Amino acid sequence: MIPKIKTLEPLEDFLLKVSFQDGKKVIYDVKDDIENLPGYSDLASVSGLWLQAQLDESRTCVYWNDQIDLSSDMIYEYGKPL
């Protein structure tokens, strides 16, 4: 089952604070994604884009625009527990 996100908060230094419906809370570092994934560099280079993080309707994906998104299962698995 794909974990559903309850709350999402973009923090400074390209960190996402995420809580899931099952109660798990994590900090996910997006810096590696920015350095290694095509298109993600816009999060660092386009002014204000980082703070525009949103959840899709299913609450299983964080997205910034049509090209940049991050699945909830990646955040759930690789985020550092709080």
DRENTORKOL-3810 file (N, C-alpha, C; in nm, 4 decimals):
REM DRENTORKOL-3810
@n.u->0.0839; n.v->-0.1192; n.w->0.0000; ca.u->0.0000; ca.v->0.0000; ca.w->0.0000; c.u->0.0878; c.v->0.1247; c.w->0.0000
@n.u->0.0532; n.v->0.2187; n.w->-0.0824; ca.u->0.1294; ca.v->0.3429; ca.w->-0.0923; c.u->0.0934; c.v->0.4322; c.w->0.0256
@n.u->0.1952; n.v->0.4810; n.w->0.1004; ca.u->0.1654; ca.v->0.5655; ca.w->0.2157; c.u->0.1063; c.v->0.7002; c.w->0.1732
@n.u->0.0065; n.v->0.7448; n.w->0.2468; ca.u->-0.0579; ca.v->0.8731; ca.w->0.2184; c.u->-0.0026; c.v->0.9798; c.w->0.3124
@n.u->0.0226; n.v->1.0959; n.w->0.2562; ca.u->0.0783; ca.v->1.2080; ca.w->0.3306; c.u->-0.0344; c.v->1.2846; c.w->0.3988
@n.u->-0.0144; n.v->1.3128; n.w->0.5253; ca.u->-0.1107; ca.v->1.3918; ca.w->0.6016; c.u->-0.0759; c.v->1.5400; c.w->0.5941
@n.u->0.0518; n.v->1.5737; n.w->0.6224; ca.u->0.0965; ca.v->1.7129; ca.w->0.6145; c.u->0.2322; c.v->1.7210; c.w->0.5452
@n.u->0.2556; n.v->1.8346; n.w->0.4840; ca.u->0.3784; ca.v->1.8611; ca.w->0.4098; c.u->0.4242; c.v->2.0024; c.w->0.4404
@n.u->0.5539; n.v->2.0166; n.w->0.4703; ca.u->0.6084; ca.v->2.1502; ca.w->0.4954; c.u->0.7480; c.v->2.1602; c.w->0.4349
@n.u->0.7668; n.v->2.2458; n.w->0.3316; ca.u->0.9013; ca.v->2.2688; ca.w->0.2799; c.u->0.9790; c.v->2.3564; c.w->0.3783
@n.u->1.1002; n.v->2.3112; n.w->0.4137; ca.u->1.1849; ca.v->2.3841; ca.w->0.5069; c.u->1.3051; c.v->2.4420; c.w->0.4328
@n.u->1.3843; n.v->2.5216; n.w->0.5020; ca.u->1.5065; ca.v->2.5758; ca.w->0.4437; c.u->1.6014; c.v->2.4625; c.w->0.4080
@n.u->1.6956; n.v->2.4916; n.w->0.3211; ca.u->1.8023; ca.v->2.3988; ca.w->0.2824; c.u->1.7472; c.v->2.2748; c.w->0.2110
@n.u->1.6346; n.v->2.2881; n.w->0.1431; ca.u->1.5741; ca.v->2.1820; ca.w->0.0617; c.u->1.5388; c.v->2.0563; c.w->0.1405
@n.u->1.4807; n.v->2.0784; n.w->0.2561; ca.u->1.4305; ca.v->1.9691; ca.w->0.3395; c.u->1.2780; c.v->1.9733; c.w->0.3389
@n.u->1.2171; n.v->1.8555; n.w->0.3360; ca.u->1.0724; ca.v->1.8442; ca.w->0.3472; c.u->1.0383; c.v->1.7783; c.w->0.4794
@n.u->0.9508; n.v->1.8390; n.w->0.5546; ca.u->0.8980; ca.v->1.7794; ca.w->0.6771; c.u->0.7624; c.v->1.7202; c.w->0.6414
@n.u->0.7511; n.v->1.5883; n.w->0.6591; ca.u->0.6323; ca.v->1.5170; ca.w->0.6131; c.u->0.5787; c.v->1.4286; c.w->0.7249
@n.u->0.4481; n.v->1.4335; n.w->0.7447; ca.u->0.3838; ca.v->1.3369; ca.w->0.8337; c.u->0.2847; c.v->1.2561; c.w->0.7503
@n.u->0.2772; n.v->1.1279; n.w->0.7825; ca.u->0.1930; ca.v->1.0352; ca.w->0.7081; c.u->0.0695; c.v->0.9995; c.w->0.7892
@n.u->-0.0308; n.v->0.9487; n.w->0.7219; ca.u->-0.1562; ca.v->0.9151; ca.w->0.7881; c.u->-0.1392; c.v->0.8047; c.w->0.8919
@n.u->-0.0348; n.v->0.7226; n.w->0.8796; ca.u->-0.0131; ca.v->0.6166; ca.w->0.9792; c.u->0.0627; c.v->0.6665; c.w->1.1025
@n.u->0.0941; n.v->0.7975; n.w->1.1058; ca.u->0.1607; ca.v->0.8566; ca.w->1.2211; c.u->0.3106; c.v->0.8759; c.w->1.2056
@n.u->0.3722; n.v->0.8152; n.w->1.1056; ca.u->0.5162; ca.v->0.8318; ca.w->1.0842; c.u->0.5450; c.v->0.9752; c.w->1.0415
@n.u->0.6554; n.v->1.0323; n.w->1.0951; ca.u->0.6989; ca.v->1.1669; ca.w->1.0590; c.u->0.8454; c.v->1.1602; c.w->1.0185
@n.u->0.8795; n.v->1.2273; n.w->0.9097; ca.u->1.0159; ca.v->1.2232; ca.w->0.8578; c.u->1.0594; c.v->1.3602; c.w->0.8070
@n.u->1.1915; n.v->1.3727; n.w->0.7932; ca.u->1.2532; ca.v->1.4830; ca.w->0.7200; c.u->1.3189; c.v->1.4196; c.w->0.5984
@n.u->1.2826; n.v->1.4674; n.w->0.4805; ca.u->1.3402; ca.v->1.4151; ca.w->0.3567; c.u->1.4276; c.v->1.5232; c.w->0.2950
@n.u->1.5533; n.v->1.4897; n.w->0.2665; ca.u->1.6506; ca.v->1.5816; ca.w->0.2087; c.u->1.6446; c.v->1.5713; c.w->0.0564
@n.u->1.6086; n.v->1.6788; n.w->-0.0094; ca.u->1.5924; ca.v->1.6790; ca.w->-0.1546; c.u->1.7218; c.v->1.7200; c.w->-0.2260
@n.u->1.8270; n.v->1.7576; n.w->-0.1516; ca.u->1.9499; ca.v->1.8045; ca.w->-0.2154; c.u->2.0114; c.v->1.7012; c.w->-0.3093
@n.u->2.0137; n.v->1.5740; n.w->-0.2712; ca.u->2.0691; ca.v->1.4705; ca.w->-0.3601; c.u->1.9873; c.v->1.4600; c.w->-0.4882
@n.u->1.8567; n.v->1.4708; n.w->-0.4772; ca.u->1.7715; ca.v->1.4668; ca.w->-0.5957; c.u->1.8007; c.v->1.5863; c.w->-0.6860
@n.u->1.8198; n.v->1.7028; n.w->-0.6275; ca.u->1.8500; ca.v->1.8240; ca.w->-0.7045; c.u->1.9806; c.v->1.8068; c.w->-0.7814
@n.u->2.0794; n.v->1.7438; n.w->-0.7186; ca.u->2.2103; ca.v->1.7248; ca.w->-0.7822; c.u->2.2095; c.v->1.6146; c.w->-0.8874
@n.u->2.1249; n.v->1.5132; n.w->-0.8716; ca.u->2.1358; ca.v->1.3939; ca.w->-0.9548; c.u->2.0216; c.v->1.3674; c.w->-1.0526
@n.u->1.9076; n.v->1.4306; n.w->-1.0353; ca.u->1.7933; ca.v->1.4019; ca.w->-1.1222; c.u->1.7674; c.v->1.5172; c.w->-1.2190
@n.u->1.7494; n.v->1.4839; n.w->-1.3470; ca.u->1.7218; ca.v->1.5893; ca.w->-1.4464; c.u->1.5970; c.v->1.6699; c.w->-1.4093
@n.u->1.6072; n.v->1.8003; n.w->-1.4232; ca.u->1.4930; ca.v->1.8868; ca.w->-1.3967; c.u->1.4810; c.v->1.9347; c.w->-1.2537
@n.u->1.5315; n.v->1.8562; n.w->-1.1590; ca.u->1.5199; ca.v->1.8952; ca.w->-1.0190; c.u->1.6046; c.v->2.0169; c.w->-0.9851
@n.u->1.7047; n.v->2.0481; n.w->-1.0677; ca.u->1.7891; ca.v->2.1653; ca.w->-1.0421; c.u->1.7068; c.v->2.2940; c.w->-1.0399
@n.u->1.5909; n.v->2.2936; n.w->-1.1064; ca.u->1.5038; ca.v->2.4116; ca.w->-1.1032; c.u->1.4594; c.v->2.4466; c.w->-0.9612
@n.u->1.4525; n.v->2.3481; n.w->-0.8727; ca.u->1.4129; ca.v->2.3764; ca.w->-0.7340; c.u->1.5114; c.v->2.4711; c.w->-0.6670
@n.u->1.6379; n.v->2.4636; n.w->-0.7082; ca.u->1.7404; ca.v->2.5513; ca.w->-0.6519; c.u->1.7584; c.v->2.6792; c.w->-0.7333
@n.u->1.7315; n.v->2.6729; n.w->-0.8639; ca.u->1.7626; ca.v->2.7877; ca.w->-0.9492; c.u->1.6441; c.v->2.8800; c.w->-0.9786
@n.u->1.5223; n.v->2.8299; n.w->-0.9688; ca.u->1.4039; ca.v->2.9128; ca.w->-0.9967; c.u->1.3537; c.v->2.9716; c.w->-0.8642
@n.u->1.3613; n.v->3.1018; n.w->-0.8540; ca.u->1.3248; ca.v->3.1700; ca.w->-0.7296; c.u->1.1818; c.v->3.1383; c.w->-0.6864
@n.u->1.1668; n.v->3.0939; n.w->-0.5616; ca.u->1.0348; ca.v->3.0695; ca.w->-0.5038; c.u->0.9733; c.v->2.9344; c.w->-0.5354
@n.u->1.0301; n.v->2.8591; n.w->-0.6306; ca.u->0.9700; ca.v->2.7315; ca.w->-0.6702; c.u->0.9681; c.v->2.6324; c.w->-0.5546
@n.u->1.0760; n.v->2.6258; n.w->-0.4786; ca.u->1.0844; ca.v->2.5297; ca.w->-0.3676; c.u->0.9647; c.v->2.5410; c.w->-0.2734
@n.u->0.9261; n.v->2.6610; n.w->-0.2405; ca.u->0.8173; ca.v->2.6831; ca.w->-0.1451; c.u->0.6789; c.v->2.6526; c.w->-0.2014
@n.u->0.6699; n.v->2.6202; n.w->-0.3301; ca.u->0.5419; ca.v->2.5906; ca.w->-0.3937; c.u->0.5074; c.v->2.4416; c.w->-0.3904
@n.u->0.5741; n.v->2.3648; n.w->-0.3052; ca.u->0.5456; ca.v->2.2213; ca.w->-0.2943; c.u->0.3981; c.v->2.1997; c.w->-0.2618
@n.u->0.3367; n.v->2.1036; n.w->-0.3324; ca.u->0.1949; ca.v->2.0723; ca.w->-0.3140; c.u->0.1755; c.v->1.9211; c.w->-0.3121
@n.u->0.0612; n.v->1.8790; n.w->-0.2614; ca.u->0.0224; ca.v->1.7380; ca.w->-0.2650; c.u->-0.0776; c.v->1.7156; c.w->-0.3768
@n.u->-0.0667; n.v->1.6004; n.w->-0.4440; ca.u->-0.1692; ca.v->1.5672; ca.w->-0.5423; c.u->-0.2960; c.v->1.5229; c.w->-0.4693
@n.u->-0.4033; n.v->1.5031; n.w->-0.5436; ca.u->-0.5328; ca.v->1.4693; ca.w->-0.4831; c.u->-0.5304; c.v->1.3388; c.w->-0.4048
@n.u->-0.4484; n.v->1.2424; n.w->-0.4483; ca.u->-0.4418; ca.v->1.1130; ca.w->-0.3801; c.u->-0.3557; c.v->1.1183; c.w->-0.2538
@n.u->-0.2829; n.v->1.2290; n.w->-0.2362; ca.u->-0.1937; ca.v->1.2494; ca.w->-0.1215; c.u->-0.0788; c.v->1.1480; c.w->-0.1207
@n.u->-0.0372; n.v->1.1035; n.w->-0.2418; ca.u->0.0723; ca.v->1.0082; ca.w->-0.2543; c.u->0.1873; c.v->1.0648; c.w->-0.3367
@n.u->0.1820; n.v->1.1934; n.w->-0.3655; ca.u->0.2854; ca.v->1.2557; ca.w->-0.4477; c.u->0.2988; c.v->1.4034; c.w->-0.4107
@n.u->0.4242; n.v->1.4464; n.w->-0.3929; ca.u->0.4557; ca.v->1.5877; ca.w->-0.3754; c.u->0.5001; c.v->1.6381; c.w->-0.5122
@n.u->0.4503; n.v->1.7538; n.w->-0.5532; ca.u->0.4932; ca.v->1.8072; ca.w->-0.6820; c.u->0.5130; c.v->1.9579; c.w->-0.6742
@n.u->0.5949; n.v->2.0066; n.w->-0.7663; ca.u->0.6227; ca.v->2.1489; ca.w->-0.7764; c.u->0.5725; c.v->2.2058; c.w->-0.9084
@n.u->0.5831; n.v->2.1266; n.w->-1.0130; ca.u->0.5316; ca.v->2.1641; ca.w->-1.1447; c.u->0.5103; c.v->2.0356; c.w->-1.2248
@n.u->0.4870; n.v->2.0471; n.w->-1.3538; ca.u->0.4587; ca.v->1.9289; ca.w->-1.4362; c.u->0.5797; c.v->1.8369; c.w->-1.4529
@n.u->0.6994; n.v->1.8873; n.w->-1.4279; ca.u->0.8208; ca.v->1.8078; ca.w->-1.4473; c.u->0.8820; c.v->1.7548; c.w->-1.3176
@n.u->0.8506; n.v->1.8148; n.w->-1.2046; ca.u->0.9174; ca.v->1.7786; ca.w->-1.0796; c.u->0.8162; c.v->1.7255; c.w->-0.9792
@n.u->0.8318; n.v->1.5972; n.w->-0.9447; ca.u->0.7470; ca.v->1.5383; ca.w->-0.8416; c.u->0.8255; c.v->1.4326; c.w->-0.7642
@n.u->0.7710; n.v->1.3932; n.w->-0.6523; ca.u->0.8373; ca.v->1.2999; ca.w->-0.5617; c.u->0.7301; c.v->1.2124; c.w->-0.4984
@n.u->0.7442; n.v->1.0820; n.w->-0.5136; ca.u->0.6411; ca.v->0.9917; ca.w->-0.4626; c.u->0.6490; c.v->0.9771; c.w->-0.3107
@n.u->0.5353; n.v->0.9542; n.w->-0.2508; ca.u->0.5289; ca.v->0.9414; ca.w->-0.1052; c.u->0.6054; c.v->0.8190; c.w->-0.0557
@n.u->0.6111; n.v->0.7108; n.w->-0.1360; ca.u->0.6836; ca.v->0.5929; ca.w->-0.0893; c.u->0.8338; c.v->0.6176; c.w->-0.0822
@n.u->0.8875; n.v->0.7027; n.w->-0.1695; ca.u->1.0298; ca.v->0.7392; ca.w->-0.1608; c.u->1.0561; c.v->0.8203; c.w->-0.0335
@n.u->0.9688; n.v->0.9146; n.w->-0.0062; ca.u->0.9836; ca.v->0.9966; ca.w->0.1143; c.u->0.9715; c.v->0.9084; c.w->0.2379
@n.u->0.8751; n.v->0.8178; n.w->0.2374; ca.u->0.8496; ca.v->0.7283; ca.w->0.3507; c.u->0.9704; c.v->0.6394; c.w->0.3774
@n.u->1.0273; n.v->0.5828; n.w->0.2714; ca.u->1.1383; ca.v->0.4882; ca.w->0.2866; c.u->1.2711; c.v->0.5563; c.w->0.3190
@n.u->1.2999; n.v->0.6694; n.w->0.2561; ca.u->1.4322; ca.v->0.7313; ca.w->0.2688; c.u->1.4364; c.v->0.8532; c.w->0.3600
@n.u->1.3223; n.v->0.8996; n.w->0.4090; ca.u->1.3223; ca.v->1.0122; ca.w->0.5016; c.u->1.3786; c.v->0.9713; c.w->0.6375
@n.u->1.4389; n.v->1.0671; n.w->0.7058; ca.u->1.4923; ca.v->1.0423; ca.w->0.8402; c.u->1.3797; c.v->1.0595; c.w->0.9407
@n.u->1.3523; n.v->0.9556; n.w->1.0213; ca.u->1.2428; ca.v->0.9638; ca.w->1.1183; c.u->1.2619; c.v->1.0769; c.w->1.2190
@n.u->1.1527; n.v->1.1396; n.w->1.2563; ca.u->1.1544; ca.v->1.2446; ca.w->1.3595; c.u->1.1135; c.v->1.1842; c.w->1.4940
END
